[in-house]
Amino acid sequence: MRWLGTRWTTSPSRCGDIGRPEIIDALRRIAPVTAIRGNVDIDDWAVAYPETDVVRLAGKSIYVLHDLKTL
């Protein structure tokens, strides 16, 4: 759980460098997950994850990315 503005959220995000798909599987057992791939996520399984995403939480849009240099 983490603080988002004025309330708590239980929606974990993984901003790249997942490492292996089992990490996301474990997080999904806890709550819905938004995950994007990072520079170490180069194996075949990683293509299932986008490089960026937009998440809506608590009425806010959050642009999720791994590397700020890609902006």
C-alpha positions, 0 to 999 in steps of 0.5 A: 500500500502507498500514499497517493495524494489524499488516500492510500492505494493498493495498486502496485506499479513496476517501472521497468527492470522486472528481471523475470516474469515471476516477479510480476506473477508474485505481485499479481497475487497481491493486487492488480499490477501495472508493469512496464519493461526496462533496459534489462528486460530483453528476453522474449517474455518482456515484449508483453510489457509496454515501454510506457503506460498511463495509469489512473489512480485516485482521479489522477493520470500517471505516466509510467516510464522507466527512463526519464531520458525517453521523455 
